[in-house]
Amino acid sequence: MRDLEQALTDIRAMRSQIARGTEFRGYGPAAFAATGVLAILAALAQPHLIENPAAETVSYLGLWIATALLTAVIIGADVVTRSRRVHSGLADEMIQQAAEQLLPAGIAGALLTIVIVRYAPQSLWMLPGLWQIMLSVGVFAACRMLPAPLFVVGVWYLGTGLACLAFAGDAHALSPWAMGLPFGIGQLLAAVLIHLAGPRDAED
């Protein structure tokens, strides 16, 4: 029995090692394009739902956190279905590896938001830029498993995040387009690069 358990452990370790050295093809361009459109729609909706974001921070956070969660659901569902088709027997390991690359940045971004809201509300204007920087960190971390051109998406989010912090200021940082344009363009850029990186199948 001990030999069997050791053999199963060795097999799992080998599968994880293979997964770490395999390019992840679980991301589909359609899902990223959909989330880019979603970010732009959220930006268009913000002025109608939130008249003064600086005074209605709960509503502002609710809108963009809901948008981020819906984005995660759309991409996550697509990753699971595509990975099972593209990576077949290694799908579970590939999904796990992809999640491990992105989760630290996601958790850091969530905790950063909680700390600023709770202890430094005067710094809320910095959140759009900080969120974009956190996303860039996640993209950079995942790059070793992704098609090489997607590095550009990480550079985009880093650049837009720094620009938001440097130039938006507290008067304009909560503008809908401080979120909508960077995320909308970034997700659409990712969709184009994934599409061009191929290989594609009939369901793309």
VOFI-852451 format. One line per 3 residues: for each residue x, y, z of N, C-alpha, C. Coordinates in steps of 0.02 Angstrom, whole numbers, plus 32768, in hexadecimal, padded with zeros to 4 digits. Example, Ala and Ser with C-alpha at 12.3 -4.5 7.8 and 13.67 -1.06 7.14 Angstrom:
! VOFI-852451
8294,7EE4,8186,8267,7F1F,8186,8294,7F5B,8186 | 8282,7F90,8162,82AC,7FCB,8165,8285,8002,818A $
***
This chain:
! VOFI-852451
8029,7FC4,8000,8000,8000,8000,802B,803F,8000 | 8062,803D,8028,808F,8076,802A,80AF,8082,7FE6 | 80C1,804C,7FC3,80DF,8053,7F81,80AD,8073,7F50 $
806E,805F,7F56,803A,807B,7F2A,8032,80C6,7F38 | 8030,80D9,7F77,8029,811F,7F88,8064,8148,7F6F | 80A0,812C,7F75,80DB,814E,7F5D,80DA,8156,7F11 $
80C2,8121,7EEF,80BD,8124,7EA6,808C,815A,7E90 | 8053,815E,7EB3,8021,8191,7EA3,803C,81D7,7EB0 | 8061,81DE,7EE6,8080,821F,7EF6,80B1,8233,7EC0 $
80D9,8202,7EA9,810A,8210,7E74,80E7,8224,7E33 | 80B0,8202,7E24,808B,8212,7DE7,806F,8259,7DEA | 8053,826B,7E24,8039,82AF,7E2C,8071,82E2,7E25 $
80AA,82D4,7E42,80E2,8302,7E3D,80F9,830A,7DF5 | 80FB,82D3,7DCF,810F,82D7,7D89,80DD,82FE,7D60 | 809D,82F3,7D6D,806A,8318,7D48,806F,8363,7D57 $
807C,8375,7D95,8084,83BC,7DA7,80C1,83D9,7D85 | 80F6,83B2,7D81,8133,83CA,7D61,8128,83D4,7D16 | 8104,83A6,7CF7,80F4,83AE,7CB0,80C9,83EC,7CA5 $
8098,83F6,7CD2,806B,842F,7CCC,8092,8470,7CD1 | 80C4,8473,7CFF,80EC,84AF,7D07,8114,84C0,7CC8 | 8125,848E,7CA2,814C,849A,7C65,8123,849F,7C26 $
80E1,849E,7C2B,80B5,84A0,7BF1,8093,84E4,7BEB | 8092,84FF,7BAF,8070,853F,7BA4,8025,8536,7BB0 | 8008,8563,7BD8,7FC1,855F,7BE8,7F97,857C,7BAF $
7F69,8552,7B96,7F3E,8567,7B5F,7EF5,8569,7B74 | 7EEA,8572,7BB6,7EA5,8572,7BCF,7E81,85B4,7BC9 | 7EA4,85E9,7BB7,7E84,862A,7BAF,7E6B,8632,7B67 $
7E2C,8646,7B61,7E0F,8650,7B1E,7E04,8699,7B0F | 7E0D,86AE,7AD0,7E06,86F5,7ABF,7DBF,870F,7AC9 | 7D8D,86E5,7ABE,7D48,86FD,7AC4,7D38,8713,7B0B $
7D50,86ED,7B3D,7D43,86FF,7B83,7D65,8740,7B95 | 7DA3,874A,7B7E,7DC5,8788,7B8D,7DA5,87C3,7B6A | 7D8F,87B9,7B2C,7D6C,87EF,7B08,7D2B,8801,7B2D $
7D07,87CF,7B44,7CC9,87DC,7B68,7CD5,8804,7BA8 | 7D0B,87F4,7BCC,7D19,8819,7C09,7D32,8860,7BFA | 7D53,886A,7BC2,7D66,88AD,7BAD,7D28,88D8,7BA0 $
7CF8,88BB,7B7D,7CB9,88DF,7B70,7C95,88EC,7BB2 | 7C97,88BB,7BE0,7C77,88C3,7C21,7C94,88FF,7C47 | 7CD6,8907,7C46,7CF6,8940,7C68,7CDF,8982,7C4A $
7CDA,8985,7C08,7CC3,89C3,7BE7,7C7A,89D1,7BF8 | 7C51,899C,7BFA,7C0A,89A6,7C0C,7C04,89BE,7C55 | 7C2E,89A4,7C81,7C2C,89BB,7CC7,7C3F,8A05,7CCB $
7C70,8A19,7CA2,7C84,8A60,7CA1,7C4B,8A8C,7C87 | 7C28,8A74,7C54,7BEF,8A9A,7C39,7BB6,8A9E,7C6C | 7BAE,8A6A,7C94,7B78,8A68,7CC5,7B87,8A93,7D03 $
7BC7,8A9A,7D14,7BD8,8ABB,7D53,7BB9,8B01,7D5B | 7BBD,8B2E,7D29,7BA0,8B71,7D34,7B55,8B6F,7D41 | 7B33,8B3D,7D27,7AEA,8B38,7D31,7AD9,8B1A,7D75 $
7B07,8AF2,7D90,7AFA,8AD0,7DD0,7B18,8AF5,7E0B | 7B4F,8B18,7DFE,7B75,8B37,7E35,7B85,8B7F,7E20 | 7B62,8BAE,7E3D,7B6A,8BF4,7E2A,7BAC,8C10,7E42 $
7BBF,8C00,7E80,7BFD,8C1A,7E9D,7C24,8BE0,7EBD | 7C51,8BC1,7E98,7C75,8B86,7EB2,7C9C,8B94,7EF2 | 7CB7,8BD1,7EF9,7CDD,8BE1,7F35,7CB2,8BDF,7F74 $
7C72,8BEF,7F6C,7C44,8BEF,7FA5,7C1C,8BAE,7FA9 | 7C1D,8B86,7F74,7BF7,8B47,7F73,7C28,8B0D,7F68 | 7C58,8B09,7F94,7C8D,8AD8,7F8A,7C74,8A90,7F8E $
7C42,8A83,7FB7,7C27,8A3F,7FBC,7C0A,8A2A,7F79 | 7BE4,8A57,7F5A,7BC6,8A47,7F18,7BFC,8A3F,7EE3 | 7C2F,8A6B,7EE6,7C66,8A67,7EB6,7C8A,8A24,7EBC $
7C9C,8A13,7EFA,7CBE,89D3,7F05,7C92,8998,7EF1 | 7C52,899D,7F01,7C24,8967,7EEF,7C20,895B,7EA5 | 7C1E,8992,7E7E,7C1A,898C,7E35,7C58,8969,7E19 $
7C92,8980,7E2E,7CCF,8965,7E0F,7CE4,8921,7E2C | 7CD4,8915,7E6B,7CE1,88D2,7E86,7CB3,88A0,7E65 | 7C73,88B2,7E5B,7C45,8886,7E38,7C5C,8878,7DF1 $
7C76,88AC,7DD0,7C91,88A3,7D8C,7CCC,8874,7D8C | 7CF8,887C,7DBE,7D33,8850,7DC3,7D1E,8807,7DD1 | 7CED,87FE,7DFC,7CD6,87BA,7E0C,7CB6,8799,7DCF $
7C8D,87C0,7DAB,7C6E,87A4,7D6F,7CA3,8794,7D3A | 7CD5,87BE,7D35,7D0D,87B0,7D08,7D2F,876E,7D1B | 7D3B,8764,7D5C,7D5B,8727,7D73,7D30,86E9,7D64 $
7CEF,86F0,7D6B,7CC2,86B8,7D5D,7CC3,86A7,7D13 | 7CC0,86DA,7CE7,7CC0,86CE,7C9F,7D00,86AC,7C89 | 7D39,86C8,7C9F,7D79,86AB,7C8B,7D84,8667,7CAC $
7D71,8661,7CEB,7D79,8621,7D0E,7D52,85E8,7CEE | 7D14,85F6,7CDC,7CEB,85C2,7CBB,7D09,85AF,7C78 | 7D21,85E1,7C54,7D40,85D3,7C13,7D80,85AB,7C1B $
7DA8,85BC,7C4E,7DE6,8597,7C5A,7DD9,854E,7C68 | 7DA7,8540,7C91,7D99,84FA,7CA2,7D84,84D3,7C64 | 7D56,84EE,7C3D,7D3D,84C9,7C03,7D72,84C2,7BCE $
7D98,84F8,7BC1,7DCC,84F4,7B8E,7E05,84C6,7BA3 | 7E19,84CA,7BE2,7E51,84A1,7BF9,7E41,8457,7BF3 | 7E04,8445,7C02,7DF2,83FE,7BFE,7DF3,83E6,7BB5 $
7DE8,8414,7B87,7DEB,8402,7B41,7E33,8404,7B25 | 7E57,8439,7B37,7E99,8444,7B19,7ECF,841B,7B3C | 7ECC,8418,7B7F,7F01,83F7,7BA5,7EEE,83B0,7BBB $
7EB1,839D,7BB0,7E9B,8358,7BBB,7EAE,833F,7C00 | 7ED8,830C,7C05,7EE8,82EC,7C45,7F0E,8318,7C75 | 7F2E,834D,7C5C,7F53,837A,7C88,7F2B,83B7,7C9C $
7EEA,83B8,7C8C,7EC2,83F4,7C96,7EC2,840B,7CDF | 7EB8,83DE,7D0E,7EB5,83F2,7D54,7EF6,8411,7D6B | 7F2E,83F3,7D58,7F6F,840E,7D6C,7F7B,8452,7D4B $
7F67,8459,7D0D,7F72,8499,7CEA,7F48,84D0,7D09 | 7F09,84C0,7D1A,7EDE,84F2,7D3A,7EFB,8506,7D7E | 7F12,84D5,7DA4,7F30,84E3,7DE5,7F6D,8510,7DDE $
7F98,8501,7DAE,7FD3,852A,7DA4,7FC0,8572,7D91 | 7F8E,8579,7D66,7F79,85BC,7D52,7F5D,85E2,7D8D | 7F34,85C1,7DB6,7F17,85E1,7DF1,7F4D,85F6,7E22 $
7F7F,85CC,7E2C,7FB5,85DC,7E5B,7FDD,8619,7E45 | 7FE1,8626,7E04,8005,8661,7DEC,7FDD,86A1,7DF9 | 7F9B,869E,7DF4,7F72,86DA,7DF8,7F58,86E9,7E3E $
7F4E,86B6,7E66,7F2D,86C0,7EA7,7F53,86EF,7ED5 | 7F96,86EB,7EDC,7FB7,871A,7F0A,7FA8,8763,7EFA | 7FAA,8776,7EBA,7F9C,87BB,7EA8,7F53,87CC,7EB7 $
7F26,879D,7EAA,7EDF,87A9,7EB8,7ED2,87B2,7F02 | 7EF0,8787,7F2B,7EE7,878D,7F73,7F07,87CD,7F8D | 7F42,87DE,7F74,7F63,881D,7F89,7F38,8859,7F77 $
7F1A,8858,7F3B,7EEE,888F,7F27,7EB1,8896,7F53 | 7E93,885D,7F65,7E58,885E,7F91,7E6A,8878,7FD6 | 7EA1,8860,7FF2,7EB6,8876,8034,7EC9,88C0,8034 $
7EEA,88D6,7FFF,7EFC,891C,7FF8,7EBD,8948,7FF7 | 7E8A,8932,7FD4,7E4B,8957,7FD1,7E2C,895C,8017 | 7E2A,8924,803B,7E0C,8924,807E,7E32,8954,80AC $
7E74,8951,80AA,7E9C,897C,80D6,7E92,89C6,80C7 | 7E91,89D8,8087,7E87,8A1E,8074,7E42,8A36,8088 | 7E0F,8A0D,807A,7DCA,8A21,808B,7DC3,8A29,80D7 $
7DE1,89FB,80FC,7DD8,89FB,8145,7E04,8A2D,8169 | 7E43,8A34,8153,7E72,8A5B,817A,7E8C,8A9A,8157 | 7E84,8A9E,8116,7E9D,8AD9,80F2,7E6C,8AF0,80BD $
7E2E,8B00,80CF,7DFC,8B12,809D,7E0F,8B50,8075 | 7E3B,8B7A,8090,7E52,8BB5,806A,7E7B,8BA1,802D | 7E91,8B61,802B,7EBA,8B49,7FF3,7E92,8B1F,7FC1 $
7E50,8B21,7FC7,7E27,8AF9,7F99,7E33,8B0A,7F50 | 7E47,8B48,7F43,7E52,8B5C,7EFE,7E89,8B34,7EDC | 7EB4,8B14,7F05,7EEB,8AEE,7EE9,7ED7,8AA8,7ED2 $
7E9B,8A91,7EE5,7E88,8A4C,7ED7,7E89,8A39,7E8D | 7E6D,8A61,7E60,7E70,8A4C,7E19,7EB7,8A3E,7E02 | 7EE6,8A6A,7E12,7F2B,8A5F,7DFE,7F49,8A21,7E20 $
7F3B,8A19,7E60,7F56,89DF,7E84,7F39,899E,7E6A | 7EF9,899D,7E5A,7EDA,8961,7E3E,7EFC,894D,7DFC | 7F09,897F,7DD3,7F29,8970,7D92,7F70,8956,7D9C $
7F94,8972,7DCD,7FD7,8959,7DDB,7FD5,8912,7DF6 | 7FA5,8903,7E22,7F9E,88BF,7E3C,7F90,888E,7E04 | 7F66,88A2,7DD5,7F57,8876,7D9C,7F96,886B,7D71 $
7FBD,88A0,7D69,7FFB,8898,7D42,802A,8866,7D64 | 802D,8868,7DA6,8057,8838,7DCB,803F,87F1,7DBE | 7FFD,87E7,7DBE,7FE2,87A4,7DB0,7FF2,878D,7D6A $
7FED,87BB,7D3A,7FFD,87A9,7CF4,8047,8797,7CED | 8072,87BF,7D0C,80BA,87B0,7D08,80C9,876D,7D27 | 80A9,875E,7D60,80B4,871E,7D82,809F,86E3,7D56 $
8069,86ED,7D2F,804E,86B7,7D06,8072,86B1,7CC3 | 809C,86E1,7CB2,80B8,86E4,7C6E,80E0,86A6,7C5C | 8100,8686,7C8C,8129,864C,7C7A,80FF,8612,7C60 $
80BD,8613,7C6D,8091,85DF,7C54,8068,85F5,7C18 | 806E,8634,7C05,8043,8650,7BD1,806A,865E,7B91 | 8047,8666,7B58,8069,867C,7B1B,8090,86BC,7B28 $
80CD,86C0,7B0F,80FA,86F8,7B1D,80DC,873D,7B11 | 80B4,8747,7ADB,809B,878B,7ACF,806F,87A7,7B08 | 8054,877D,7B33,8029,8795,7B68,804F,87BE,7B9D $
8092,87BC,7B9A,80BA,87E8,7BC4,80A6,8831,7BB9 | 8092,8841,7B7D,807E,8885,7B6C,8042,889B,7B96 | 8015,886D,7BA6,7FDA,887D,7BCE,7FF0,8892,7C15 $
8021,886F,7C30,803B,8882,7C71,805A,88C7,7C70 | 807F,88D6,7C3A,809D,8919,7C33,8066,894E,7C2E | 8031,893E,7C09,7FF9,896D,7C02,7FDB,897E,7C46 $
7FCA,894B,7C6D,7FAB,8958,7CAE,7FDA,897B,7CDE | 801A,896B,7CDC,804A,898F,7D06,804D,89D8,7CF2 | 8050,89E5,7CB1,8054,8A2A,7C99,8016,8A52,7CAA $
7FDB,8A35,7C9F,7F9D,8A5A,7CAD,7F95,8A64,7CF8 | 7FA9,8A33,7D20,7FA3,8A3A,7D69,7FD0,8A73,7D82 | 800D,8A74,7D6B,803B,8AAA,7D7F,8022,8AED,7D66 $
8006,8AEF,7D2A,7FEB,8B2E,7D0F,7FB1,8B47,7D39 | 7F86,8B19,7D4F,7F4E,8B2D,7D7A,7F67,8B4C,7DBB | 7F9B,8B2F,7DD8,7FB6,8B49,7E16,7FDA,8B8C,7E0C $
7FFB,8B92,7DD2,8024,8BCE,7DC7,7FFB,8C0A,7DAF | 7FC9,8BFD,7D85,7FA9,8C35,7D63,7F5F,8C40,7D74 | 7F3C,8C0C,7D8B,7EF5,8C13,7D97,7EE7,8C3F,7DD3 $
7F0B,8C35,7E0A,7EFF,8C5D,7E46,7EBC,8C4B,7E65 | 7EB1,8C64,7EA1,7E74,8C51,7EC4,7E35,8C6E,7EA4 | 7E3C,8CA1,7E79,7E01,8CBF,7E5B,7DE4,8C95,7E23 $
7E0E,8C70,7DFF,7DF7,8C4B,7DC4,7E03,8C00,7DC8 | 7E23,8BE8,7DFC,7E36,8BA1,7DFE,7DFA,8B73,7DFF | 7DC2,8B89,7E1B,7D87,8B5E,7E1D,7D59,8B69,7DE1 $
7D73,8B8B,7DAF,7D4F,8B90,7D6F,7D41,8B4A,7D54 | 7D08,8B40,7D34,7CFB,8AFD,7D18,7D2F,8AE6,7CE6 | 7D4D,8B16,7CC3,7D7D,8B03,7C8F,7DC2,8AF4,7CAB $
7DCF,8B06,7CEA,7E0E,8AF1,7D09,7E0F,8AA5,7D13 | 7DD3,8A88,7D14,7DCD,8A3F,7D18,7DBA,8A22,7CD5 | 7D88,8A3F,7CB5,7D6B,8A22,7C79,7D9C,8A1D,7C3F $
7DC1,8A53,7C31,7DEF,8A51,7BF9,7E2B,8A22,7C04 | 7E4E,8A27,7C3C,7E86,89F8,7C46,7E72,89AF,7C44 | 7E3C,899E,7C67,7E28,8958,7C69,7E07,8943,7C28 $
7DDE,896E,7C0B,7DBF,895D,7BCC,7DF3,8950,7B96 | 7E21,8980,7B8E,7E55,8978,7B5A,7E83,893E,7B6B | 7E95,8937,7BAB,7EC2,8901,7BBF,7EA6,88BC,7BB1 $
7E66,88B2,7BC0,7E47,8871,7BB4,7E3E,8864,7B69 | 7E2C,8898,7B44,7E27,888F,7AFB,7E6B,8882,7ADC | 7E9F,88A2,7AF6,7EE3,8895,7ADE,7EF6,884C,7AEC $
7EE5,8834,7B28,7EF3,87EE,7B38,7ECE,87BF,7B09 | 7E90,87D0,7AF9,7E69,87A6,7ACB,7E8B,87A2,7A86 | 7EA1,87DB,7A6D,7EC2,87DC,7A2B,7F02,87B3,7A2D $
7F2B,87BC,7A61,7F6B,8798,7A65,7F61,874D,7A6D | 7F2F,8739,7A94,7F20,86F1,7A9B,7F0A,86D5,7A58 | 7EE0,86FB,7A35,7EC7,86E5,79F3,7F01,86DC,79C2 $
7F2F,870C,79C2,7F67,8708,7994,7F9A,86D3,79A7 | 7F9F,86C4,79E8,7FD0,8694,79FF,7FBE,864D,79EA | 7F7A,863F,79E3,7F65,85FC,79CE,7F8B,85C5,79F3 $
7F83,8586,79E0,7F55,856F,79AC,7F0D,8576,79C1 | 7EE1,857E,7990,7E9A,8588,799F,7E74,854A,7989 | 7E3A,8544,79A7,7E0E,850D,7992,7DCB,8529,797C $
7DA0,84FE,796A,7D60,8513,794D,7D34,8538,797E | 7D41,8532,79BF,7D15,8552,79F0,7D2D,8598,7A01 | 7D66,85AF,79EB,7D7F,85F2,79FA,7D57,8625,79D2 $
***
